[in-house]
Amino acid sequence: MVQEPSDALTLAIGARVRQERQSRQWTLDQLAEQAGVSRRMVINVEQAEANPSIATLLRLSEALGVGLPALVAPPEPAAVHVTRCGNGAVLWTSDNGGRAVLVAGSTPPDVVELWDWTLGPGDHHRSEAHKPGTRELIHVLKGSLTVTVGGQQTDLATGDAVAFPGDSEHSYSNSHRRPARFSLAVFEPANPRPLEVRP
């Protein structure tokens, strides 16, 4: 069974979604239409009655134009944002010990996210295609990992890295007996433009 964000984080996300929606004077229906989710889902998120998936959070953050890091981070007035060890936003967990922690990010127009991922033995996480122009970078810190992008499978070992277009459906999986840990950086441009992926 996959678990999602904690209760405290769910409350914070709900408040932020409601605040951003109201600041635009959008109705629940308008946000639902912009995000491509149901009205019921928007209500559940705003009232912290649902633990939204990463895919749902991405849709809401893109519709609101705030970027995922801003949607899940507590407000800070300083220009320098520090996330202490253990204080990142845990947005996905698994029964096998897997977890996805958003540890840092930037605000629009161009949004960069930095994640600390662990996939337990047998864990698999599928991600929908992100907005056009999105790029992802993975660096395997421990164990082995399989990344599949648009049907192309790449096996990575400790120390390996890969860059790929995040605007294609992709997944991360660990078919091994030991946990795999990796850093993930996601770049979402404000205005999609050709971006060359280099080693």
C-alpha positions in Angstrom: 0.0 0.0 0.0 1.3 3.4 -0.9 1.0 6.2 1.6 1.0 9.9 0.9 1.8 13.1 2.7 1.4 13.4 6.5 -1.6 15.1 8.2 0.3 18.3 9.0 1.6 18.6 5.5 -1.9 17.8 4.1 -3.4 20.7 6.2 -0.6 23.1 5.0 -1.2 22.1 1.3 -4.9 22.5 1.6 -4.5 26.0 3.1 -2.1 27.0 0.4 -4.3 25.8 -2.4 -7.3 27.6 -1.0 -5.3 30.8 -0.5 -3.9 30.7 -4.1 -7.3 29.9 -5.5 -9.0 32.7 -3.6 -6.3 35.2 -4.5 -7.2 34.6 -8.1 -10.9 34.8 -7.4 -11.4 31.4 -8.9 -14.2 29.1 -8.0 -13.7 25.5 -7.1 -14.9 24.6 -10.6 -12.5 26.9 -12.3 -9.5 25.5 -10.4 -10.7 21.9 -11.1 -11.0 22.7 -14.8 -7.6 24.4 -15.0 -5.9 21.5 -13.1 -7.7 18.7 -14.9 -9.0 17.2 -11.6 -12.5 16.8 -10.2 -14.2 19.5 -8.2 -14.5 16.9 -5.3 -10.7 16.4 -5.4 -10.2 20.2 -5.0 -12.6 20.3 -2.1 -10.9 17.3 -0.5 -7.5 18.8 -0.9 -8.5 22.3 0.5 -10.3 20.7 3.4 -7.4 18.3 4.1 -9.8 15.3 3.7 -7.5 13.6 1.1 -3.8 12.9 0.8 -3.2 14.1 -2.7 -0.8 12.1 -4.9 2.3 13.8 -6.4 0.5 13.8 -9.8 -2.5 15.7 -8.3 -0.2 18.2 -6.5 1.7 18.8 -9.7 -1.5 19.5 -11.6 -2.7 21.9 -8.9 0.6 23.7 -8.7 0.8 24.1 -12.4 -2.7 25.4 -12.7 -2.1 27.9 -9.9 1.3 28.8 -11.4 3.2 28.5 -8.1 5.3 25.4 -8.6 5.3 22.4 -6.4 8.0 23.6 -4.0 6.0 26.7 -3.1 2.8 24.7 -2.7 4.3 22.4 -0.1 6.8 24.7 1.7 6.0 26.7 4.7 6.2 30.5 4.0 9.6 32.0 4.7 10.4 35.7 4.4 14.1 35.2 3.9 15.8 35.0 0.5 17.8 32.0 1.6 15.7 28.9 2.3 17.2 26.2 4.4 15.7 22.7 4.7 17.3 21.0 7.7 17.8 17.2 7.6 14.6 15.4 8.2 12.4 18.5 7.5 11.7 18.0 3.8 8.2 17.5 2.5 7.6 13.7 2.4 5.2 13.4 -0.6 5.2 9.6 -1.1 6.0 6.5 0.9 5.7 2.8 0.4 5.3 -0.3 2.6 8.8 -1.4 1.4 10.5 1.6 2.9 10.4 3.8 -0.1 9.9 7.6 0.2 10.1 10.7 -1.9 11.2 13.9 -0.1 11.1 17.3 -1.7 14.1 18.9 0.0 14.4 22.2 -1.9 12.9 24.1 -4.8 12.6 27.5 -6.4 9.6 29.6 -7.2 8.3 30.6 -10.7 8.8 31.6 -13.4 11.3 28.7 -13.9 10.9 26.0 -11.2 13.6 23.7 -10.0 12.9 20.9 -7.6 15.4 18.8 -5.6 14.3 15.5 -4.3 15.8 12.8 -2.1 14.2 9.4 -3.2 14.5 6.0 -1.7 12.9 3.0 -3.4 12.6 -0.1 -1.3 13.0 -3.6 -2.8 10.2 -4.1 -5.3 9.1 -0.5 -5.3 7.9 1.1 -8.5 6.8 4.7 -9.0 5.1 5.8 -12.3 5.0 9.5 -13.1 2.8 11.2 -15.7 4.3 13.4 -18.3 5.1 16.9 -16.8 4.6 20.2 -18.7 6.4 20.6 -22.0 10.1 21.4 -21.7 10.5 19.7 -18.3 13.8 17.9 -17.8 14.9 15.5 -15.0 18.3 14.5 -13.7 19.0 11.5 -11.5 22.1 10.5 -9.6 22.1 7.1 -7.9 23.7 7.4 -4.5 23.1 3.8 -3.3 21.9 0.6 -4.9 20.5 0.0 -8.4 17.7 1.7 -10.2 15.8 1.2 -13.4 14.5 4.4 -15.1 12.0 4.0 -18.0 11.2 6.9 -20.2 8.7 6.6 -23.1 9.3 2.9 -23.1 13.1 3.0 -23.1 14.5 1.3 -20.0 17.9 2.3 -18.5 19.5 0.4 -15.6 21.7 2.4 -13.3 24.1 1.4 -10.6 25.6 3.4 -7.7 27.3 6.5 -9.0 25.5 6.4 -12.3 23.5 9.4 -13.5 20.9 10.0 -16.2 19.3 13.1 -17.8 15.9 12.7 -19.6 12.8 14.6 -20.8 10.3 14.8 -18.0 7.6 15.7 -20.4 7.2 12.0 -21.4 5.6 9.4 -19.1 8.4 7.9 -17.0 8.9 5.6 -14.0 11.5 4.6 -11.4 11.7 1.0 -10.1 13.9 -1.1 -7.9 13.8 -4.9 -8.7 16.7 -5.7 -6.4 16.7 -6.9 -2.8 18.4 -3.8 -1.4 17.0 -0.2 -1.2 18.0 2.2 -3.9 18.6 5.9 -3.0 18.9 8.7 -5.6 18.8 12.4 -5.9 16.4 13.8 -8.5 16.4 17.3 -9.9 13.4 18.5 -11.9 13.5 21.6 -14.1 10.2 23.1 -15.3 10.7 26.1 -17.6 8.1 29.0 -17.5 8.1 29.1 -21.3 9.0 25.8 -22.9 12.1 26.1 -25.1 14.5 23.6 -26.6 16.9 22.4 -23.9 19.8 20.2 -24.8 20.4 17.4 -22.3 24.2 16.9 -21.8 26.2 14.3 -19.9 
